[in-house]
Amino acid sequence: MNFSPDLIGDVLLMLRYQFMVNAFEAGTLIAIIAGIVGYLVILRRSSFAAHALAHTGFAGAAGAVLVGTSPVFGLLLFTSFSGSAMAVLGKRATHRDMEIGTVLAFALGLGLLFINLYRGGVATATYSILFGEILGISADAVLGTFVAFLALLVVLALVYRPLLFSALDEDVAEAKGMPILGLNVIFMLLVAVAVSMAVQVVGVLLIFSLLVTPAAIAVRLSNRPRYAIGISVGVALAATWLGLFIAWYEPYPVSFFITSLVFGLYVLVRLGQWVLTRSVSRRADPSVLNSVPAS
């Protein structure tokens, strides 16, 4: 499609196509969940865990393709199992790198084995898993995403405060009698489901663009959890919608546009904060004040 000044007309036109409706519906649900869960990921300093779960999910998706079932089921199975294993093997969320690396290495080995065993259409299946294929999502997949979305919201509503408290200070939370291991397992399962959903949009290799970068932007703009979550969700939604809109005109992957948009915004936020800090420092620097001639 060629770009036209009539943006509203273009949006109405693209929504006449069912595959675009499916993409917007699934993308909206996934962006909301990624924004919420991503904030907890940043707060608990578990970005590496989210990255590792995405790669273990790749092994599950490859195994699902091998046995002839939906890659999403394989993703969910492997990420859930791997996330639980990481939580059990590493009690502290901030000191879990060794356990994460061990599970990740084993899962990647399995993924390589599954790819070598699979003989039909491996390139297409692998590309979809690695980089996402939201424009190819079906109505049934949208329904499944909606069910997972509702389930995650319910669980988050029930455990949000304990998860937030333990993320801020795990030692104090444990001293107050909170079940740290249970909370860690629940958190990793939440991340596993969020990763399985987000992979449909941006793929395994670009999972940070939705699950981490919007939340990384949010925590730099606000230190209040509710506001930060709102910013994180807003950034993820805006990037997903705008990425789909741009992809309507350009023959390039949607995941590329989403990744570029959130990265560009992150750079702008960091640059803006740097400029603001420099400006405040110069105003507060006595040498700068003394260099101003007296009137």
Beta strands, then each sheet from edge to edge (+ up, - down):
end
